[in-house]
Amino acid sequence: MTPNAVAESGSLADPAGDAPERIDVTRLTVTNGDHWFTMRADVAELRQKGEFTFNYWRGASGGHLVASLLVVVDRVDGETRGRFYDCGWKDCVRAPCPRLEVKWRALKDFVWITAPQRCFPPPRTHPDAPPPAGGRFFVSGRIGDVYDSVDDAPLALERG
């Protein structure tokens, strides 16, 4: 991964104990750089099971959601797996994202992703659009029917 020369970063905290341990997201930290974005979910007592969905929505403020991406991270047979999705207003489809990296660190209680900005899907009505100038970021986690997220999300950050 090439480090971001300039990036806007931020984080949101969520109280520990508002969900069962193993899925209790306590902090979302994001770096929204010129060429890469990175998201980290701190999770109380993270274990080897569960699923975390990282959301990156086009635009740093409200408005009609025309494009977004999801990265779903889980553990299957002891292996960390990341799946990238290109999302429109009403649907998401699996899509390639070369150089997507994911980490699941149970001993350090975090799940982490990073990917190139060029993986951000352009609006389907403007296929040549560049990556967004800003974004809104959100994470949720679940195990079975148990779900948690950072309550104050999404986190809005300009790129670079």
N, C-alpha and C positions, 0 to 999 in steps of 0.2 A: 504494500500500500504506500502511495506517495502522501506525505503529510500535507495538510492544508496550510498554505502560506498565510492565508487570512481566513478566519472563520468566526462566525457568531456562535457562541455556546450558551447553554442555559440548562437549568434543571428545575424540576418540580418534586417536592417531597410529599409523601402521603404517610399518615400515621401508621406505625406498626400496630398490628393487632386488630385491624378492621376486616381481616380475612384469616382463614386458617393458615398457619405456617406452611411452607412449601410453595404457596401460591401468592403470598402477601407481598405485593409490589410496594416497596417503601420509597423508591426514588426513580425518576426518569431523568437521564442526563443525555443531552444531544449536542453534537457539534455539526453545524451546517456549513461546510466549507465550499469553496469555489468548485473543487473537483470531486470531493468525497463527502458523504454524510455518515455519521456514526451515532448509534443509539445504544444506551446501556440501561438495563432494568436491574436495580438492586432488589433482591427478593429475600425476605426473612426465612432463614433455614431452608434454602433451596436444596432440593433433592434431585434424583435422577429421572423423575417423571414430571410430566406436565407439558404445557404448550404455551408459548408466548407469541403474541401477534403485535408486531411493530407497524405502526401506521404513519405514513408521510403524505399529507394532503397538500396540493398545490395552493399557494397563496398564504401569506402570513396573517390574513384577516378573514372574517366571515365572508359569506357570499356563496354562490352556487358552486358546488363541488363538481368540477368537470374532469378532473384527473387526480389519481392518487396511486399509491403503491402500498402493498402489504408485504411484509416478510414474516412468515410463520416459522418459528423455531421450536423443535421438539427433540426428544431423545427416542430412538428406536434401536432396540437390541444393543444398548450401550453407546451408540453412535449419535452425535449431534447432527441434525439435519435442518437445513434452511431452504424454504421454498419461497420463491419470488412471484408476486402477482401484480398484474397491470389492471387497474380498476378504473372504470368509467363511473358515470353517475349512479347506475343501478346494478352493475355486475363487475365481477373480477375474473380474470383468466390467468392461468399459469403462464409465465413468460421467462425467457432467459435473462440472466444478469451476470455476464462474465465478471469475475473477480469479486463476487459477493462472498463475504467472509462472515462466519458465525462462530460464537464461542459460548459454551455452557460451562460455567465454573462453579460447581456445587460447593466445593470447599471454601470458595471466596464469596458465595452468595450473589452471583450476578449472571445475566445473560446479555450478550453483546452482539451487535451486527455492525458491519460497515460495507458500503458499496459506492461505486462511482455515481456521481450525479447524472451522468449520461444514461444510466439505467432508468431514470425517471420517465415514465411514459408521457409522451406529448398528448394534449387533448386530441381525441379522435377526429375532431373537426379541423385541427391544425397540426398535421403530422410532422411538420418541419419546425415546430416550436422548440426553443431551447429549454433546458431545465428551468424550473421556477426560480424567480428572484427571491422568494421567501416560501416558507412552509409552516404547516402546523403538524405537530408530532404528538403521538399518543402511543401508549402500550397497554396491553391487557394480558392477563394470564389466566389459565384455567387448568383444572384437573377434574375430569368428569363433569359434574354439574356445578362445581365450585368455581367461582369467577372473581377476579379482582382487577382493579385498574387504579391509576393515579387520579384522584377525584377532581383536581383542578385542571386537568388536561382539556384541550390540547395546549401544548407549549408552542408559542409562535416565535419563529426566528427568521431573520433575513439570511440569505446565503452570502457567505464570504465576508 
